[in-house]
Amino acid sequence: MVEAVRQMLHGVPNVKLVENGWQTWPQFRQTVRHMHLLLQPSYTESFNVVTADGVAEGVTQRGFRCHRLAPQSWKAPVDDAGAHGPRR
């Protein structure tokens, strides 16, 4: 999947993919703190620690409907590729 993301972003202006690998929790929180956007796709997690870390750091996020922690405006409809933004 990471290779697909690399290929998708290759040559896209103003986008930088940063790969950090595994980090301790304090290191990860520092990484999250410097993000402009946090994407946390999950079909099944109702509580997601990565989402919680992003909330704690004040980072704009996009997740899926199963994330109970996230506000509706952050959730993307995962089963509808043609949808734009959250369903109301």
ZAMARGU-4260 file (C-alpha; in steps of 0.2 Angstrom, whole numbers, plus 5000, padded with zeros to 4 digits):
<rodrens>
0) 5000/5000/5000 | 5014/5012/5004 | 5021/5010/4986 | 5004/5014/4979 | 5004/5030/4989
5) 5021/5034/4983 | 5016/5032/4965 | 5000/5042/4968 | 5009/5057/4975 | 5024/5056/4963
10) 5026/5073/4954 | 5011/5081/4963 | 5015/5099/4967 | 5014/5105/4985 | 5012/5087/4993
15) 5026/5079/5003 | 5025/5061/5009 | 5035/5059/5025 | 5038/5041/5030 | 5044/5039/5048
20) 5042/5021/5052 | 5038/5014/5070 | 5040/5027/5084 | 5038/5028/5102 | 5022/5036/5108
25) 5030/5053/5113 | 5039/5053/5096 | 5023/5049/5087 | 5014/5063/5096 | 5028/5075/5090
30) 5026/5069/5072 | 5007/5071/5073 | 5009/5088/5080 | 5018/5094/5064 | 5005/5086/5052
35) 4994/5097/5042 | 4981/5083/5039 | 4979/5066/5047 | 4971/5052/5038 | 4966/5037/5048
40) 4957/5024/5037 | 4949/5010/5047 | 4933/5000/5043 | 4931/4992/5060 | 4939/5003/5074
45) 4926/5012/5084 | 4939/5020/5095 | 4955/5024/5087 | 4971/5029/5097 | 4979/5038/5082
50) 4963/5048/5080 | 4963/5052/5098 | 4982/5058/5097 | 4977/5069/5082 | 4963/5077/5092
55) 4974/5080/5107 | 4987/5089/5095 | 4973/5099/5086 | 4977/5091/5069 | 4963/5091/5055
60) 4958/5074/5051 | 4948/5063/5040 | 4942/5046/5046 | 4928/5034/5043 | 4910/5032/5050
65) 4915/5019/5063 | 4926/5031/5073 | 4914/5036/5087 | 4927/5048/5094 | 4928/5059/5078
70) 4914/5072/5074 | 4903/5069/5059 | 4912/5082/5049 | 4928/5072/5049 | 4920/5056/5043
75) 4921/5050/5025 | 4909/5037/5017 | 4920/5023/5014 | 4908/5013/5003 | 4904/5026/4990
80) 4919/5031/4979 | 4909/5045/4971 | 4904/5054/4987 | 4911/5070/4992 | 4912/5075/5010
85) 4902/5067/5025 | 4884/5061/5023 | 4871/5070/5032
</rodrens>
